[in-house]
Amino acid sequence: MPNPTNLHDLTQQANARLKWMWQTTNIAGRPFELAVAADPDGMLIEACERQDAGEEGVIDPFWAATWRAAAGLDRYLANVELADVDVLELGCGTGHAGIAAALRGANVILTDGVDDPLLLVRMSVDPVRERCTVQRLRFGQDTIADRRFPIILGSDVTYLRTLWPELEVCWQQHLSDGGQVLLSDPYRIIANEFREWIADRPWNYTEHKMVLDDDPEHPIRVMQLTSA
C-alpha cells in the first residue's frame, strides 16, 4: 500500500498508529508547527521494558524527542547559502534541521531508518512540500540512486560508535565532490571520541560552537567535514 501524501490521510494514519501532537517550534527564525510524539519519555520507557522482557527488534525511539542539537544546526544553517541547493538529512527524527534548510530555500530529502518518524515528518513538511521529499534510508544499507548532495545534515547521529562506519559509507555514497557534511551534538563525550576517530580517516574536520538563547551555558557543537 503506498504512503499517503495529503495531510488529511497522513493525519488519519498517524492517529491510528501513534500518540502525537502539533508542537510550535522556532525553525529558521520563525514559528513552525512540527508533528511530534505526545509522550516521548513514555515511548522510551515502554521500549526499554519490551527489551528487558526479551523482545527482539525493538528500536529505542530516540527520534520521538526534539533534540537541541537540531536547533543548533538550524542556527548554523543561517550562515550557509541554501537557495536551490540539494540537501540530504540523515536520521531526521522530527525533521527540524531539514525543514530549516527547506525554509531557507534548499531542496531537501529528509530520511530516517524508522517508519514512524517519517510519517510525522511527512505531516510536518506539508507547508514546504514542494521543497521536501521524505523517505526511508538506513546508514550504509540504503542509497538514493544516482544522487549526490553538496550538503549532508545530521543532528545527534554520532551518539553510537557502531554507527560511525555506516555513516561514513553513507557520506561516501551521497556527498558531492567539494561538498560538506554538517553534524551537530550537545558536546557529548562520545562525540569527542568521534572527532578522534574521524581524524584518522580521509576527512577535514572543523568545529563550530553555536550558542542558543534557551540555554547559553550549554552550546551545541557543529562538526563540519569535507573530503581530504
Order of alpha helices (4+ residues) and beta strands (2+ residues): alpha-beta-beta-alpha-alpha-beta-alpha-beta-alpha-beta-beta-alpha-beta-alpha-beta-beta
